[in-house]
Amino acid sequence: MTDQIKKTLGVVLVLFLGVGVWVLYSSMEPTISRLQDTDPVAGEALGLVKNHLSREGYTLEQELQLFVDDLDAKGIPHKEEEWQVAAQKDKYVVRKIVREKGSMEWIEREFAWRVDVKEQSIRVISLAAQQFMPFENLPPLPHQEEISFWPTKAGSAKKLV
């Protein structure tokens, strides 16, 4: 056999193997484990977040859908992920990610809450989710005790009672 035939057969073999690997890889279905489908308590945590009332009186799930619908109405390209639940010690973290196309790059908004199923309570843990939460469910501001003072003539601060 000549060198040219050997090279051609080598290239054909590499292409054949490459196509075979590609077909095998593309036929495999991704195995995404959804905690809320296997853990009933995680499903309950997800339900607590979805059905919690927002600042505007909708459920958080409805409020997020209104946010996504607003992006549609404005013609802003976006990608919406499914709800995700993760166990974190004796609590659960529930989140949903929405990405929108900005002027230069994609903007990712993570809407996340920490859920205590035993106490039936949720706490907001992401900045994006704060815009939907009722004011009584928001965490205190950092240094909140310091901004509740009135300045006096002597330059010291006097606490409001």
C-alpha positions in Angstrom: 0.0 0.0 0.0 1.2 3.4 -0.7 1.5 6.2 1.8 -1.4 8.1 0.2 -3.8 5.2 0.7 -2.7 4.8 4.3 -3.3 8.5 5.0 -6.7 8.4 3.3 -7.8 5.3 5.3 -6.5 6.9 8.5 -8.6 10.0 7.9 -11.7 8.0 7.0 -11.2 5.9 10.2 -10.9 9.0 12.4 -14.0 10.6 10.8 -15.9 7.3 11.2 -15.0 7.2 14.9 -15.8 10.8 15.4 -19.2 10.4 13.8 -19.8 7.3 16.0 -18.9 9.1 19.2 -21.1 12.1 18.2 -24.1 9.8 17.5 -23.6 8.0 20.8 -23.3 11.2 22.7 -26.2 12.9 21.1 -28.5 9.9 21.7 -27.9 9.8 25.4 -30.6 11.6 27.4 -29.4 13.9 30.2 -30.1 12.6 33.7 -31.1 15.6 35.7 -32.1 14.7 39.2 -34.9 16.9 40.5 -34.9 16.9 44.3 -38.5 18.0 44.5 -39.5 14.9 42.6 -37.7 12.5 44.9 -38.0 14.2 48.3 -41.6 15.0 49.4 -40.3 17.6 51.9 -38.4 19.4 49.1 -41.6 19.4 47.1 -43.4 21.0 50.1 -40.6 23.7 50.3 -41.1 24.4 46.6 -44.9 24.7 47.2 -44.3 27.1 50.1 -42.3 29.5 47.9 -44.5 29.3 44.9 -47.7 30.0 46.9 -46.2 32.7 49.2 -47.9 36.0 48.7 -45.9 38.7 47.1 -45.8 42.4 47.9 -48.4 43.0 45.2 -50.8 40.3 46.5 -50.0 37.7 43.8 -48.2 34.4 44.6 -44.4 34.5 44.0 -44.9 32.1 41.1 -47.4 34.5 39.5 -45.2 37.4 40.2 -42.2 35.7 38.5 -44.4 34.9 35.5 -45.5 38.5 35.3 -41.8 39.5 35.3 -41.1 37.1 32.4 -44.3 38.2 30.5 -43.0 41.8 30.9 -39.7 40.8 29.2 -41.8 39.2 26.4 -43.9 42.4 26.0 -40.8 44.5 25.8 -39.2 42.2 23.2 -36.2 41.4 25.4 -34.7 38.0 24.6 -34.6 35.9 27.7 -34.1 32.3 29.0 -36.0 31.0 32.0 -34.8 28.0 33.9 -37.0 25.6 35.9 -37.5 25.8 39.6 -34.7 24.2 41.6 -34.6 22.9 45.1 -31.5 22.0 47.1 -31.2 20.6 50.6 -29.1 22.7 53.0 -28.8 21.1 56.4 -32.3 21.1 57.9 -33.6 23.7 55.4 -34.0 24.0 51.6 -33.0 26.6 49.1 -35.5 27.2 46.3 -34.5 29.2 43.3 -35.4 30.2 39.8 -33.0 31.8 37.4 -34.0 34.2 34.6 -31.4 35.5 32.1 -32.1 38.4 29.9 -30.2 39.8 27.0 -28.6 43.2 28.0 -27.1 45.7 25.6 -23.6 44.0 25.8 -24.1 40.7 27.6 -26.6 38.4 29.4 -27.9 39.5 32.8 -28.7 36.7 35.2 -31.2 37.2 37.9 -31.4 34.6 40.6 -34.6 34.6 42.6 -33.8 32.5 45.8 -35.3 31.8 49.1 -34.3 29.7 52.2 -37.2 27.6 53.4 -37.7 26.0 56.8 -40.5 23.5 56.3 -40.8 22.7 60.0 -41.6 26.4 60.8 -43.4 26.9 57.5 -41.3 30.0 56.9 -39.3 31.4 53.9 -36.5 34.0 53.9 -35.3 35.8 50.9 -31.6 35.3 50.1 -31.1 37.0 46.8 -31.3 40.6 45.8 -33.6 39.9 42.8 -36.2 38.1 45.0 -36.4 41.0 47.4 -38.4 43.1 44.9 -41.3 40.6 45.2 -41.3 40.0 48.9 -43.7 41.8 51.3 -41.8 44.4 53.4 -42.4 42.4 56.7 -40.5 39.4 55.1 -37.4 41.4 54.1 -34.2 41.1 56.2 -33.2 44.1 58.2 -30.9 46.6 56.5 -27.2 46.4 57.4 -26.4 48.9 60.1 -30.1 49.7 60.5 -29.6 50.6 64.1 -27.2 53.3 63.1 -29.5 55.0 60.6 -32.3 55.4 63.1 -30.5 58.3 64.9 -31.1 62.0 64.7 -28.1 64.3 64.8 -28.0 66.7 67.7 -26.3 70.1 68.1 -23.3 68.7 69.9 -22.7 66.4 66.9 -23.6 63.2 68.8 -26.5 61.1 67.9 -29.8 60.6 69.8 -31.8 57.5 69.3 -35.5 57.7 68.3 -37.8 56.1 70.8 
